[in-house]
Each structure stands twice: as structure tokens, then as C-alpha cells.
């Protein structure tokens, strides 16, 4: 189960309720990189209370849209089932469900207080013009009382040109953190600076391991604030281990103007990682494309059990 993939799918416009429910179901079964989905279509149909044809059509449309990719086949008691992978970059490129349509972006004047004499929260759904009057003595809505609710976060992000002490690891971590580390979180998290010192003593690299993880884990506002650097410990250690296992890129990998598709990068990450790789997952054409783009080496392909393609010499 990947909370990262599921959260990304939840806030994206997929195009239909059926495709959205199927993609959410598959995201719940995926790893953090989107791979490892081999639940049968019959089980998806039963769990979602959909027809098997509806699930088949939805998966076919998701593959055609470039959101899903067929990885290979896995044996099961009825023969085999197709293994799929979700392309996280393609999902992130979809429109957000939180963007208001253009016709609803017009601003309307609001009164200073509601009908009970209380000031409404910014853009609150229970603003006075909404016509909702809470009962006397009723508890305030969540956005009135929670300091970290998205509707109450009106602080502007720090300026990009703000000076940062490059000699202080915690200052660098705070500088790369996004809106997920709100002012309340920043005030509490600085009390746990010893966690960062522990990472550095373990040999974890600040630039290569720690900062990318903090940046990737705090892109959006959170309902529950982060109050300790220990929240990132497991992800930081995993990134460090993954980087050490990653083989050195061959010469020519940084070719000028070279472009790789999301599908090709997905296969490259899979080949260069240590997780299970079915023998039929990497075809001869994919292997040739990976080698031509400089994303892997013939030695790595041989280690993973992938037949190394032979390149015919031009006459």
C-alpha cells in the first residue's frame, strides 16, 4: 500500500467515477513507485461492486491515457494475472480536483461577522452568505478551531532569496521544506535538531539523501502537523540505502538533448533496483532503449537475468 500514490490520485481529475475508483483501488495495492499491482480484474469488480466489463474498460482507458502500464504476468490459481504499474509523474500532471472552475472564482463581498457575531474563517463554507446558522452553543467547525487547517493557513511562504545558513544542516532542511511544514510545525520541530545530527553520524548524506526526502514529503498542507524530525527517519534511511545500491551511471548518460519518457524511466528504476523482476517484463526493445539512453548497463541487465540485446553493425 502506498499512501503517496493514493493521496496523489485522490486529488486528480481522472475523467470518470469508474476510472477514478479503479485507479484508487490499484493505488492502494501499489508500492511507493507505483509498481506491484497484480490484483485480478474479477476481484477489483467484486470489491468495487462494479461489472467486470466496466473494470476492463476502465483499465483499458487508463492504459491508453498513459496513467497505467502493463508490466508483465504473474501466475495464479486460474492461470495468470496481469501486473500493472501506476506512472506517478503522469498522475501528478493531471488537473487538481481542488482547483475551482473559472465561473466560481469571482469574489463576492463578505460581511465582517456571521449571524452569531463570530468572524468567519477565510473562504469558509459556513460563511454568512452560505445561509447556514449554527445552533446556539454548538461547537465551532473544524476550520474555526484547528490552527493547521488549510482554510486557516494564510501565511505566505518564505522568500526564495532569503539568506540561509549553509553551515547549519537544520537551517537547510527548513529551507527546502514545503507548505507541509507549517509555522506551527517549524516552531515545534526545531526542538528535535538532534535527530538530524544522528542521521549525519550514521553517514547519511545531507544533499543526496536528507534534503530530497524532506522536500518530497512536504509539498502540500497537512491536517496533522509534523512536530519532530523523527517523522522523516525511515524515509531518509531508505533513500540512503537505495542510493548506495544504485549502480554508477555509464558514460554518455548525460547526452545533450536526450529525452526519456516516463515509461522508460519507470523501467530503468525497476532494473536498477533490487525488487522482483519477472523474466518477461523487459523486452528486447525496452532493453535496447535503456542502453541507448544510458539509463543502465549491460552488466546490470545480465545481473537481473535480462537477455542482453545484440546490436547489429551497420554495413
C-alpha positions as YAML, in Angstrom:
chain: A
units: angstrom
residues:
- id: 1
  name: UNK
  ca: [0.00, 0.00, 0.00]
- id: 2
  name: UNK
  ca: [1.32, 3.45, -0.96]
- id: 3
  name: UNK
  ca: [-0.09, 6.48, 0.82]
- id: 4
  name: UNK
  ca: [1.87, 8.71, -1.56]
- id: 5
  name: UNK
  ca: [0.30, 7.27, -4.72]
- id: 6
  name: UNK
  ca: [-3.19, 7.10, -3.15]
- id: 7
  name: UNK
  ca: [-3.03, 10.74, -1.99]
- id: 8
  name: UNK
  ca: [-1.90, 11.87, -5.43]
- id: 9
  name: UNK
  ca: [-4.72, 10.00, -7.20]
- id: 10
  name: UNK
  ca: [-7.36, 11.28, -4.76]
- id: 11
  name: UNK
  ca: [-6.74, 14.92, -5.73]
- id: 12
  name: UNK
  ca: [-6.55, 14.45, -9.51]
- id: 13
  name: UNK
  ca: [-9.23, 14.63, -12.20]
- id: 14
  name: UNK
  ca: [-9.25, 11.21, -13.91]
- id: 15
  name: UNK
  ca: [-12.30, 11.74, -16.12]
- id: 16
  name: UNK
  ca: [-14.99, 9.44, -14.73]
- id: 17
  name: UNK
  ca: [-16.10, 7.97, -11.42]
- id: 18
  name: UNK
  ca: [-15.44, 4.42, -12.62]
- id: 19
  name: UNK
  ca: [-11.87, 5.13, -13.75]
- id: 20
  name: UNK
  ca: [-11.21, 7.11, -10.56]
- id: 21
  name: UNK
  ca: [-12.43, 4.27, -8.30]
- id: 22
  name: UNK
  ca: [-10.42, 1.65, -10.22]
- id: 23
  name: UNK
  ca: [-7.27, 3.80, -10.12]
- id: 24
  name: UNK
  ca: [-7.71, 4.47, -6.40]
- id: 25
  name: UNK
  ca: [-8.15, 0.75, -5.75]
- id: 26
  name: UNK
  ca: [-4.98, -0.05, -7.68]
- id: 27
  name: UNK
  ca: [-3.07, 2.76, -5.95]
- id: 28
  name: UNK
  ca: [-3.97, 1.14, -2.62]
- id: 29
  name: UNK
  ca: [-2.20, -2.03, -3.80]
- id: 30
  name: UNK
  ca: [0.87, -0.29, -5.29]
- id: 31
  name: UNK
  ca: [4.34, 0.27, -3.93]
- id: 32
  name: UNK
  ca: [5.67, 3.82, -3.44]
- id: 33
  name: UNK
  ca: [6.98, 3.85, -7.04]
- id: 34
  name: UNK
  ca: [3.62, 2.69, -8.45]
- id: 35
  name: UNK
  ca: [4.62, -0.91, -9.27]
- id: 36
  name: UNK
  ca: [3.49, -4.26, -7.87]
- id: 37
  name: UNK
  ca: [-0.23, -4.25, -8.75]
- id: 38
  name: UNK
  ca: [-1.41, -7.75, -9.67]
- id: 39
  name: UNK
  ca: [-4.94, -7.97, -8.25]
- id: 40
  name: UNK
  ca: [-7.26, -9.72, -10.72]
- id: 41
  name: UNK
  ca: [-9.94, -7.75, -12.53]
- id: 42
  name: UNK
  ca: [-12.59, -10.07, -11.09]
- id: 43
  name: UNK
  ca: [-11.56, -9.22, -7.54]
- id: 44
  name: UNK
  ca: [-11.49, -5.50, -8.37]
- id: 45
  name: UNK
  ca: [-15.03, -5.78, -9.76]
- id: 46
  name: UNK
  ca: [-16.27, -7.61, -6.64]
- id: 47
  name: UNK
  ca: [-14.65, -5.20, -4.18]
- id: 48
  name: UNK
  ca: [-15.84, -2.08, -6.03]
- id: 49
  name: UNK
  ca: [-19.29, -3.58, -6.77]
- id: 50
  name: UNK
  ca: [-18.80, -2.97, -10.48]
- id: 51
  name: UNK
  ca: [-19.28, -5.15, -13.52]
- id: 52
  name: UNK
  ca: [-16.25, -7.00, -14.84]
- id: 53
  name: UNK
  ca: [-16.71, -5.28, -18.22]
- id: 54
  name: UNK
  ca: [-16.71, -1.85, -16.57]
- id: 55
  name: UNK
  ca: [-13.41, -2.66, -14.82]
- id: 56
  name: UNK
  ca: [-11.87, -3.98, -18.04]
- id: 57
  name: UNK
  ca: [-12.91, -0.88, -19.99]
- id: 58
  name: UNK
  ca: [-11.67, 1.42, -17.22]
- id: 59
  name: UNK
  ca: [-8.23, -0.24, -17.10]
- id: 60
  name: UNK
  ca: [-8.01, -0.14, -20.89]
- id: 61
  name: UNK
  ca: [-8.75, 3.61, -20.88]
- id: 62
  name: UNK
  ca: [-6.22, 4.24, -18.08]
- id: 63
  name: UNK
  ca: [-3.53, 2.43, -20.06]
- id: 64
  name: UNK
  ca: [-4.43, 4.41, -23.20]
- id: 65
  name: UNK
  ca: [-4.24, 7.65, -21.19]
- id: 66
  name: UNK
  ca: [-0.72, 6.81, -20.04]
- id: 67
  name: UNK
  ca: [-1.64, 6.52, -16.35]
- id: 68
  name: UNK
  ca: [-1.20, 2.73, -16.15]
- id: 69
  name: UNK
  ca: [1.38, 0.46, -17.76]
- id: 70
  name: UNK
  ca: [1.37, -3.31, -18.18]
- id: 71
  name: UNK
  ca: [4.49, -4.71, -16.55]
- id: 72
  name: UNK
  ca: [4.15, -8.46, -17.04]
- id: 73
  name: UNK
  ca: [2.25, -11.52, -15.92]
- id: 74
  name: UNK
  ca: [2.06, -13.41, -12.63]
- id: 75
  name: UNK
  ca: [0.90, -16.96, -12.09]
- id: 76
  name: UNK
  ca: [-2.30, -17.55, -10.15]
- id: 77
  name: UNK
  ca: [-4.64, -20.45, -9.46]
- id: 78
  name: UNK
  ca: [-6.71, -19.70, -12.57]
- id: 79
  name: UNK
  ca: [-3.73, -19.27, -14.91]
- id: 80
  name: UNK
  ca: [-2.16, -15.83, -14.76]
- id: 81
  name: UNK
  ca: [-2.99, -12.24, -13.93]
- id: 82
  name: UNK
  ca: [-1.54, -9.10, -15.48]
- id: 83
  name: UNK
  ca: [0.74, -6.97, -13.31]
- id: 84
  name: UNK
  ca: [0.28, -3.21, -13.68]
- id: 85
  name: UNK
  ca: [2.18, -0.13, -12.59]
- id: 86
  name: UNK
  ca: [0.96, 3.42, -12.00]
- id: 87
  name: UNK
  ca: [3.02, 6.19, -13.59]
- id: 88
  name: UNK
  ca: [3.29, 8.69, -10.75]
- id: 89
  name: UNK
  ca: [4.57, 11.51, -12.99]
- id: 90
  name: UNK
  ca: [1.58, 11.15, -15.34]
- id: 91
  name: UNK
  ca: [-0.85, 11.19, -12.41]
- id: 92
  name: UNK
  ca: [0.79, 14.32, -10.95]
- id: 93
  name: UNK
  ca: [0.37, 16.07, -14.31]
- id: 94
  name: UNK
  ca: [-3.44, 15.67, -14.20]
- id: 95
  name: UNK
  ca: [-5.58, 18.68, -13.19]
- id: 96
  name: UNK
  ca: [-6.22, 19.04, -9.47]
- id: 97
  name: UNK
  ca: [-9.70, 18.49, -8.07]
- id: 98
  name: UNK
  ca: [-9.10, 21.40, -5.69]
- id: 99
  name: UNK
  ca: [-8.88, 23.99, -8.48]
- id: 100
  name: UNK
  ca: [-12.14, 25.95, -8.63]
- id: 101
  name: UNK
  ca: [-13.72, 26.26, -12.12]
- id: 102
  name: UNK
  ca: [-13.34, 29.69, -13.73]
- id: 103
  name: UNK
  ca: [-17.02, 30.61, -13.29]
- id: 104
  name: UNK
  ca: [-16.72, 30.21, -9.49]
- id: 105
  name: UNK
  ca: [-13.57, 32.27, -8.99]
- id: 106
  name: UNK
  ca: [-15.40, 35.61, -8.85]
- id: 107
  name: UNK
  ca: [-15.04, 37.26, -5.48]
- id: 108
  name: UNK
  ca: [-18.17, 38.35, -3.62]
- id: 109
  name: UNK
  ca: [-18.25, 40.80, -0.72]
- id: 110
  name: UNK
  ca: [-18.50, 39.15, 2.69]
- id: 111
  name: UNK
  ca: [-19.71, 40.62, 5.92]
- id: 112
  name: UNK
  ca: [-17.26, 41.01, 8.76]
- id: 113
  name: UNK
  ca: [-19.13, 38.62, 11.09]
- id: 114
  name: UNK
  ca: [-21.66, 35.80, 10.73]
- id: 115
  name: UNK
  ca: [-25.19, 35.73, 12.10]
- id: 116
  name: UNK
  ca: [-23.91, 34.68, 15.54]
- id: 117
  name: UNK
  ca: [-21.42, 37.53, 15.75]
- id: 118
  name: UNK
  ca: [-18.36, 35.35, 15.02]
- id: 119
  name: UNK
  ca: [-15.87, 36.24, 12.27]
- id: 120
  name: UNK
  ca: [-15.87, 33.57, 9.54]
- id: 121
  name: UNK
  ca: [-12.71, 31.71, 8.59]
- id: 122
  name: UNK
  ca: [-11.14, 32.71, 5.22]
- id: 123
  name: UNK
  ca: [-13.20, 31.24, 2.35]
- id: 124
  name: UNK
  ca: [-15.08, 29.10, 4.89]
- id: 125
  name: UNK
  ca: [-18.01, 27.02, 3.58]
- id: 126
  name: UNK
  ca: [-20.11, 28.30, 6.54]
- id: 127
  name: UNK
  ca: [-19.57, 31.96, 5.69]
- id: 128
  name: UNK
  ca: [-22.60, 34.22, 6.31]
- id: 129
  name: UNK
  ca: [-23.68, 34.19, 2.67]
- id: 130
  name: UNK
  ca: [-23.92, 30.38, 2.75]
- id: 131
  name: UNK
  ca: [-27.18, 30.66, 4.69]
- id: 132
  name: UNK
  ca: [-26.10, 28.25, 7.44]
- id: 133
  name: UNK
  ca: [-26.71, 29.39, 11.03]
- id: 134
  name: UNK
  ca: [-25.14, 27.13, 13.70]
- id: 135
  name: UNK
  ca: [-27.25, 26.33, 16.74]
- id: 136
  name: UNK
  ca: [-26.59, 28.30, 19.91]
- id: 137
  name: UNK
  ca: [-23.84, 26.64, 21.91]
- id: 138
  name: UNK
  ca: [-22.87, 24.29, 19.04]
- id: 139
  name: UNK
  ca: [-19.13, 23.54, 18.67]
- id: 140
  name: UNK
  ca: [-17.25, 25.53, 16.10]
- id: 141
  name: UNK
  ca: [-16.49, 23.86, 12.74]
- id: 142
  name: UNK
  ca: [-13.06, 22.31, 12.33]
- id: 143
  name: UNK
  ca: [-11.66, 25.17, 10.28]
- id: 144
  name: UNK
  ca: [-12.53, 27.66, 13.06]
- id: 145
  name: UNK
  ca: [-10.51, 25.91, 15.73]
- id: 146
  name: UNK
  ca: [-7.73, 23.92, 14.06]
- id: 147
  name: UNK
  ca: [-4.64, 26.12, 13.63]
- id: 148
  name: UNK
  ca: [-3.26, 23.94, 10.83]
- id: 149
  name: UNK
  ca: [-6.45, 23.55, 8.78]
- id: 150
  name: UNK
  ca: [-5.87, 24.51, 5.10]
- id: 151
  name: UNK
  ca: [-8.54, 27.24, 5.31]
- id: 152
  name: UNK
  ca: [-6.68, 28.94, 8.17]
- id: 153
  name: UNK
  ca: [-3.18, 28.86, 6.68]
- id: 154
  name: UNK
  ca: [-2.85, 32.36, 5.29]
- id: 155
  name: UNK
  ca: [0.87, 32.84, 5.87]
- id: 156
  name: UNK
  ca: [2.95, 33.42, 2.76]
- id: 157
  name: UNK
  ca: [5.91, 31.14, 2.03]
- id: 158
  name: UNK
  ca: [9.38, 32.49, 2.77]
- id: 159
  name: UNK
  ca: [11.03, 34.50, 0.02]
- id: 160
  name: UNK
  ca: [13.23, 32.49, -2.30]
- id: 161
  name: UNK
  ca: [16.09, 34.95, -1.91]
- id: 162
  name: UNK
  ca: [16.07, 34.73, 1.91]
- id: 163
  name: UNK
  ca: [19.52, 34.11, 3.32]
- id: 164
  name: UNK
  ca: [20.10, 30.57, 4.61]
- id: 165
  name: UNK
  ca: [22.96, 29.50, 6.82]
- id: 166
  name: UNK
  ca: [24.58, 26.81, 4.64]
- id: 167
  name: UNK
  ca: [26.68, 25.65, 7.58]
- id: 168
  name: UNK
  ca: [23.60, 24.70, 9.63]
- id: 169
  name: UNK
  ca: [22.01, 21.38, 8.49]
- id: 170
  name: UNK
  ca: [18.72, 22.16, 10.21]
- id: 171
  name: UNK
  ca: [18.51, 25.56, 8.50]
- id: 172
  name: UNK
  ca: [18.95, 23.86, 5.13]
- id: 173
  name: UNK
  ca: [16.25, 21.31, 5.99]
- id: 174
  name: UNK
  ca: [13.83, 24.08, 6.95]
- id: 175
  name: UNK
  ca: [14.67, 25.98, 3.76]
- id: 176
  name: UNK
  ca: [13.77, 23.10, 1.41]
- id: 177
  name: UNK
  ca: [10.60, 22.10, 3.32]
- id: 178
  name: UNK
  ca: [7.33, 23.00, 1.60]
- id: 179
  name: UNK
  ca: [3.88, 24.01, 2.91]
- id: 180
  name: UNK
  ca: [3.60, 20.66, 4.68]
- id: 181
  name: UNK
  ca: [5.86, 22.11, 7.37]
- id: 182
  name: UNK
  ca: [3.58, 24.90, 8.57]
- id: 183
  name: UNK
  ca: [4.62, 27.64, 11.05]
- id: 184
  name: UNK
  ca: [3.31, 25.59, 13.99]
- id: 185
  name: UNK
  ca: [5.37, 22.59, 12.83]
- id: 186
  name: UNK
  ca: [8.50, 24.68, 12.36]
- id: 187
  name: UNK
  ca: [8.19, 26.10, 15.87]
- id: 188
  name: UNK
  ca: [7.98, 22.59, 17.37]
- id: 189
  name: UNK
  ca: [10.38, 20.71, 15.11]
- id: 190
  name: UNK
  ca: [13.44, 22.82, 15.92]
- id: 191
  name: UNK
  ca: [13.40, 21.26, 19.40]
- id: 192
  name: UNK
  ca: [14.42, 17.90, 17.83]
- id: 193
  name: UNK
  ca: [17.56, 19.01, 15.94]
- id: 194
  name: UNK
  ca: [19.48, 16.10, 17.47]
- id: 195
  name: UNK
  ca: [17.66, 13.77, 15.07]
- id: 196
  name: UNK
  ca: [19.42, 15.41, 12.11]
- id: 197
  name: UNK
  ca: [22.74, 15.12, 13.91]
- id: 198
  name: UNK
  ca: [22.06, 11.40, 14.35]
- id: 199
  name: UNK
  ca: [21.44, 10.99, 10.61]
- id: 200
  name: UNK
  ca: [24.74, 12.66, 9.81]
- id: 201
  name: UNK
  ca: [26.60, 10.47, 12.32]
- id: 202
  name: UNK
  ca: [25.19, 7.40, 10.53]
- id: 203
  name: UNK
  ca: [26.90, 8.57, 7.35]
- id: 204
  name: UNK
  ca: [23.72, 9.75, 5.62]
- id: 205
  name: UNK
  ca: [24.44, 12.49, 3.10]
- id: 206
  name: UNK
  ca: [22.65, 15.79, 3.63]
- id: 207
  name: UNK
  ca: [22.46, 16.87, -0.03]
- id: 208
  name: UNK
  ca: [21.84, 13.47, -1.63]
- id: 209
  name: UNK
  ca: [19.56, 11.79, 0.95]
- id: 210
  name: UNK
  ca: [18.08, 14.11, 3.59]
- id: 211
  name: UNK
  ca: [17.09, 17.25, 1.68]
- id: 212
  name: UNK
  ca: [15.36, 15.42, -1.23]
- id: 213
  name: UNK
  ca: [13.26, 13.38, 1.23]
- id: 214
  name: UNK
  ca: [12.15, 16.44, 3.21]
- id: 215
  name: UNK
  ca: [11.28, 18.27, 0.00]
- id: 216
  name: UNK
  ca: [9.29, 15.28, -1.33]
- id: 217
  name: UNK
  ca: [7.40, 14.70, 1.94]
- id: 218
  name: UNK
  ca: [6.19, 18.30, 2.47]
- id: 219
  name: UNK
  ca: [4.73, 19.50, -0.86]
- id: 220
  name: UNK
  ca: [1.19, 20.15, 0.39]
- id: 221
  name: UNK
  ca: [-0.56, 21.38, 3.52]
- id: 222
  name: UNK
  ca: [-1.24, 18.73, 6.18]
- id: 223
  name: UNK
  ca: [-4.14, 18.49, 8.62]
- id: 224
  name: UNK
  ca: [-1.95, 16.94, 11.35]
- id: 225
  name: UNK
  ca: [1.26, 18.96, 11.87]
- id: 226
  name: UNK
  ca: [4.74, 17.39, 11.84]
- id: 227
  name: UNK
  ca: [6.38, 18.08, 15.22]
- id: 228
  name: UNK
  ca: [9.66, 16.12, 15.08]
- id: 229
  name: UNK
  ca: [12.39, 15.41, 12.54]
- id: 230
  name: UNK
  ca: [11.99, 11.76, 13.50]
- id: 231
  name: UNK
  ca: [8.94, 11.70, 11.19]
- id: 232
  name: UNK
  ca: [11.38, 11.56, 8.23]
- id: 233
  name: UNK
  ca: [13.82, 9.00, 9.71]
- id: 234
  name: UNK
  ca: [12.55, 5.85, 7.94]
- id: 235
  name: UNK
  ca: [12.30, 7.61, 4.57]
- id: 236
  name: UNK
  ca: [15.77, 9.17, 4.94]
- id: 237
  name: UNK
  ca: [17.38, 5.82, 5.75]
- id: 238
  name: UNK
  ca: [15.54, 4.13, 2.88]
- id: 239
  name: UNK
  ca: [16.74, 6.81, 0.44]
- id: 240
  name: UNK
  ca: [20.30, 6.36, 1.71]
- id: 241
  name: UNK
  ca: [20.18, 2.57, 1.23]
- id: 242
  name: UNK
  ca: [18.65, 2.94, -2.22]
- id: 243
  name: UNK
  ca: [21.36, 5.38, -3.31]
- id: 244
  name: UNK
  ca: [24.12, 3.04, -2.16]
- id: 245
  name: UNK
  ca: [22.57, 0.15, -4.10]
- id: 246
  name: UNK
  ca: [22.16, 2.25, -7.24]
- id: 247
  name: UNK
  ca: [24.90, 1.37, -9.77]
- id: 248
  name: UNK
  ca: [27.01, 4.09, -11.30]
- id: 249
  name: UNK
  ca: [25.53, 5.50, -14.49]
- id: 250
  name: UNK
  ca: [27.51, 4.63, -17.63]
- id: 251
  name: UNK
  ca: [29.41, 7.15, -19.65]
- id: 252
  name: UNK
  ca: [27.25, 9.05, -22.08]
- id: 253
  name: UNK
  ca: [24.21, 9.01, -19.80]
- id: 254
  name: UNK
  ca: [24.07, 12.80, -19.76]
- id: 255
  name: UNK
  ca: [23.76, 13.20, -23.51]
- id: 256
  name: UNK
  ca: [22.85, 16.70, -24.57]
- id: 257
  name: UNK
  ca: [19.24, 16.92, -25.64]
- id: 258
  name: UNK
  ca: [18.47, 13.33, -24.64]
- id: 259
  name: UNK
  ca: [14.88, 12.88, -23.53]
- id: 260
  name: UNK
  ca: [13.38, 9.83, -21.86]
- id: 261
  name: UNK
  ca: [9.71, 9.02, -21.49]
- id: 262
  name: UNK
  ca: [8.11, 8.33, -18.09]
- id: 263
  name: UNK
  ca: [7.68, 4.68, -19.14]
- id: 264
  name: UNK
  ca: [11.39, 4.33, -19.91]
- id: 265
  name: UNK
  ca: [12.38, 5.93, -16.61]
- id: 266
  name: UNK
  ca: [9.98, 3.55, -14.85]
- id: 267
  name: UNK
  ca: [11.70, 0.52, -16.41]
- id: 268
  name: UNK
  ca: [15.14, 1.96, -15.65]
- id: 269
  name: UNK
  ca: [14.31, 2.40, -11.95]
- id: 270
  name: UNK
  ca: [12.94, -1.14, -11.88]
- id: 271
  name: UNK
  ca: [16.03, -2.68, -13.49]
- id: 272
  name: UNK
  ca: [18.44, -0.72, -11.29]
- id: 273
  name: UNK
  ca: [16.57, -1.55, -8.07]
- id: 274
  name: UNK
  ca: [16.69, -4.87, -6.18]
- id: 275
  name: UNK
  ca: [12.98, -5.78, -6.12]
- id: 276
  name: UNK
  ca: [11.49, -8.72, -8.02]
- id: 277
  name: UNK
  ca: [11.75, -8.51, -11.82]
- id: 278
  name: UNK
  ca: [9.74, -11.03, -13.91]
- id: 279
  name: UNK
  ca: [11.72, -12.56, -16.79]
- id: 280
  name: UNK
  ca: [9.18, -11.30, -19.35]
- id: 281
  name: UNK
  ca: [8.99, -7.72, -18.02]
- id: 282
  name: UNK
  ca: [11.91, -6.30, -20.03]
- id: 283
  name: UNK
  ca: [11.61, -6.97, -23.74]
- id: 284
  name: UNK
  ca: [14.49, -6.76, -26.18]
- id: 285
  name: UNK
  ca: [13.21, -3.40, -27.48]
- id: 286
  name: UNK
  ca: [12.99, -1.94, -23.96]
- id: 287
  name: UNK
  ca: [16.49, -3.18, -23.12]
- id: 288
  name: UNK
  ca: [17.87, -1.56, -26.27]
- id: 289
  name: UNK
  ca: [16.11, 1.71, -25.44]
- id: 290
  name: UNK
  ca: [17.51, 1.68, -21.89]
- id: 291
  name: UNK
  ca: [21.05, 1.11, -23.16]
- id: 292
  name: UNK
  ca: [20.70, 3.76, -25.87]
- id: 293
  name: UNK
  ca: [19.51, 6.34, -23.31]
- id: 294
  name: UNK
  ca: [22.32, 5.46, -20.93]
- id: 295
  name: UNK
  ca: [19.90, 4.53, -18.13]
- id: 296
  name: UNK
  ca: [21.51, 1.17, -17.35]
- id: 297
  name: UNK
  ca: [24.40, -1.08, -18.38]
- id: 298
  name: UNK
  ca: [24.74, -4.47, -19.99]
- id: 299
  name: UNK
  ca: [26.28, -5.76, -16.76]
- id: 300
  name: UNK
  ca: [23.20, -4.70, -14.78]
- id: 301
  name: UNK
  ca: [20.88, -6.32, -17.30]
- id: 302
  name: UNK
  ca: [22.82, -9.56, -17.01]
- id: 303
  name: UNK
  ca: [22.69, -9.41, -13.20]
- id: 304
  name: UNK
  ca: [18.89, -9.06, -13.35]
- id: 305
  name: UNK
  ca: [18.52, -12.02, -15.72]
- id: 306
  name: UNK
  ca: [17.56, -9.89, -18.72]
- id: 307
  name: UNK
  ca: [18.97, -11.14, -22.06]
- id: 308
  name: UNK
  ca: [21.43, -8.56, -23.31]
- id: 309
  name: UNK
  ca: [20.33, -7.43, -26.79]
- id: 310
  name: UNK
  ca: [22.81, -7.69, -29.62]
- id: 311
  name: UNK
  ca: [23.25, -4.61, -31.73]
- id: 312
  name: UNK
  ca: [23.64, -5.28, -35.45]
- id: 313
  name: UNK
  ca: [26.51, -3.44, -37.00]
- id: 314
  name: UNK
  ca: [25.69, -1.15, -39.91]
- id: 315
  name: UNK
  ca: [27.33, -2.24, -43.20]
...
